[in-house]
Amino acid sequence: MSPAALHHRCWNHESREAVCRCPSCGRGFCRECVAEHEGRLLCAACLKAAVATQAAAPSSRFLSQTALALTGILLAWILFFCAGEAIVTYIGRVEQTAWVRR
């Protein structure tokens, strides 16, 4: 190992040796200053930002799912309405031809 690699110190604790680098901010931290999140070791500040970003996502996901459900209901209503109109028109034409033949 190079001498520079042996002298990395924790960003928060100068007396402790850094064991990993945060992939988001690039700073070195000791074991007590990092936490695992989705398979990565993150510092407290980056972890807080990642959790805040994740917390905001479900609300937009809920809105998009609600919009898709309402669109599906609207399309189903249009389909059944058009099918009903076609049946009523067909029955009307059949009745008109029955009166003409009598």
VEXVOVO-742740 format. One record per atom (N, C-alpha, C): residue in three letters; x, z, y. Coordinates in steps of 0.1 Angstrom, whole numbers, plus 2048, in hexadecimal, padded with zeros to 3 digits. Atoms other than C-alpha are relative to their C-alpha. Layout:
BEGIN
ALAXZY
...
// end
This chain:
BEGIN
MET8088007F4
MET800800800
MET80980080C
SER7F88007F4
SER80C7F9823
SER7FF80D807
PRO8007F47F9
PRO815816839
PRO7F480180A
ALA80B7FF7F7
ALA7F980D852
ALA7F38037F9
ALA80C7FD807
ALA7DF80F837
ALA7FF80F7FC
LEU8007F2803
LEU7E983382F
LEU7FD80980B
HIS8027F87F5
HIS7E483F852
HIS7F37FE807
HIS80D8027FA
HIS7C0835858
HIS7F980E801
ARG8077F37FE
ARG7AD853866
ARG7F17FE803
CYS80F8017FE
CYS78885A868
CYS7FD7FF80F
TRP8048027F2
TRP77884F888
TRP7FB80D807
ASN8067F37FB
ASN76687188C
ASN80A80C7FE
HIS7F77F5803
HIS78188887D
HIS80E7FB7FF
GLU7F2805800
GLU7A5880886
GLU8098067F6
SER7F87FA80A
SER7B389886D
SER7FD7FB7F2
ARG80480580E
ARG7A288784F
ARG8047F17FF
GLU7FC80E803
GLU7AD86783E
GLU7F37F87FE
ALA80C809802
ALA79484A83F
ALA8007FB7F2
VAL80180580E
VAL78784081D
VAL7F97F27FF
CYS80680D800
CYS773822827
CYS7FD7FB80E
ARG8038067F3
ARG76A80B843
ARG7F17FC800
CYS80E8047FF
CYS74780684F
CYS7FF7F1802
PRO80080E7FF
PRO73E7E284A
PRO7F97FB80D
SER8078047F4
SER7287E1869
SER80980180C
CYS7F87FE7F3
CYS73F7F0884
CYS80F7FE7FD
GLY7F2802803
GLY7607ED872
GLY80980C802
ARG7F97F37FE
ARG76B811879
ARG8038077F2
GLY7FD7F880C
GLY77C82785E
GLY7FA80D801
PHE8077F3800
PHE76A846853
PHE8048087F3
CYS7FE7F880C
CYS77086383B
CYS7F48017F7
ARG80C80080A
ARG75986B81D
ARG7F4807806
GLU80C7F87FB
GLU743883831
GLU7F97F880B
CYS8068087F5
CYS73C86984D
CYS7F97F37FC
VAL80780C804
VAL72E84D838
VAL7F58047F6
ALA80B7FF80A
ALA70F849823
ALA7FD7F27FA
GLU80380C807
GLU70482F80A
GLU7F27FB804
HIS80D8077FC
HIS6E8817815
HIS8007F27FB
GLU80180D806
GLU6DE7F9800
GLU80D7FB7FB
GLY7F4804806
GLY6FF7F97EE
GLY80C7FF809
ARG7F58007F6
ARG7157FC80D
ARG80280E805
LEU7FD7F37F9
LEU72681A81D
LEU8007FE80E
LEU8028017F1
LEU71B81D841
LEU80380D807
CYS7FF7F47F7
CYS72483585D
CYS7F2804805
ALA80D7FB7FC
ALA70984A86C
ALA7F97F780B
ALA8068087F5
ALA70383488B
ALA7FB7F37FA
CYS80580C806
CYS701814876
CYS7F58027F7
LEU80B7FC80A
LEU6EB82585C
LEU7F3802808
LYS80C7FE7F8
LYS6D3830878
LYS7FA7F3805
ALA80480D7FB
ALA6D280C886
ALA7F97F87F4
ALA80580780B
ALA6CC7FE863
ALA7F28057FC
VAL80D7FA804
VAL6B081685B
VAL7F57FD80B
ALA8098047F6
ALA6A080F87D
ALA7FB7F27FF
THR80380E802
THR6A17EA877
THR7F67FE7F4
GLN80880180C
GLN6927EF854
GLN7F2806803
ALA80D7FA7FD
ALA676805862
ALA7F77F7808
ALA80780A7F7
ALA66C7EA87B
ALA7FA7F57F8
ALA80480C808
ALA6697CF860
ALA7F38027F9
PRO80D7FF807
PRO64B7DD84C
PRO7F47FD809
SER80B8037F7
SER6347DB86A
SER7FE7F1802
SER80180F7FF
SER63B7B686F
SER7FC7FA7F3
ARG80480580D
ARG6387B184A
ARG7F18027FD
PHE80E7FD802
PHE6167C284A
PHE7F77F6808
LEU8088097F8
LEU60A7AC867
LEU8007F27FA
SER80080E806
SER61578C855
SER7F88007F4
GLN8097FF80C
GLN604797835
GLN7F1800804
THR80E7FF7FC
THR5E479F848
THR7FC7F2805
ALA80380E7FB
ALA5E677D85A
ALA7FE7F67F4
LEU80280980B
LEU5EA76B839
LEU7F38037F8
ALA80C7FD807
ALA5CD77E829
ALA7F47FB808
LEU80B8057F8
LEU5B6776847
LEU7FF7F0800
THR80080F800
THR5C1751846
THR7FA7FC7F2
GLY80680480D
GLY5B9750820
GLY7F1802800
ILE80F7FE800
ILE59675F826
ILE7FA7F5809
LEU80680A7F8
LEU590746842
LEU8007F27F9
LEU7FF80D808
LEU59B72882C
LEU7F58007F5
ALA80A7FF80A
ALA585735810
ALA7F27FE805
TRP80D8017FA
TRP567738827
TRP7FD7F1804
ILE80180E7FC
ILE56D714835
ILE7FD7F87F3
LEU80180780C
LEU570707811
LEU7F18027FB
PHE80E7FE805
PHE54F717806
PHE7F57FB809
PHE80A8057F6
PHE53D70E826
PHE7FF7F07FE
CYS80080F802
CYS5476E9821
CYS7FA7FC7F3
ALA80680380D
ALA53D6EA7FC
ALA7F1802801
GLY80F7FD7FF
GLY51B6F9805
GLY7FA7F5808
GLU80580B7F8
GLU5166DE820
GLU7FF7F37F8
ALA80080C809
ALA51F6C3807
ALA7F48007F6
ILE80B7FE809
ILE5066D17EE
ILE7F37FE806
VAL80D8027F9
VAL4EA6D3807
VAL7FE7F2804
THR80180E7FD
THR4F16B0813
THR7FC7F77F4
TYR80380780C
TYR4F16A37F0
TYR7F28027FB
ILE80E7FD804
ILE4D06B47E7
ILE7F67F9809
GLY8088067F6
GLY4C16A7807
GLY7FF7F17FD
ARG80080E803
ARG4CA6837FE
ARG7F97FD7F3
VAL80780180D
VAL4BE6887DA
VAL7F0801802
GLU80E7FE7FD
GLU49C6947E7
GLU7FA7F4808
GLN80580C7F8
GLN499677800
GLN7FE7F47F7
THR80180B809
THR49F65E7E4
THR7F48027F6
ALA80B7FD809
ALA4856707CE
ALA7F37FD807
TRP80C8037F9
TRP46B66C7EA
TRP7FE7F1802
VAL80180E7FE
VAL4736477EF
VAL7FB7FA7F3
ARG80480680C
ARG46E63F7CA
ARG7F18037FC
ARG80E7FD804
ARG44B64F7C8
ARG7F77F7807
// end
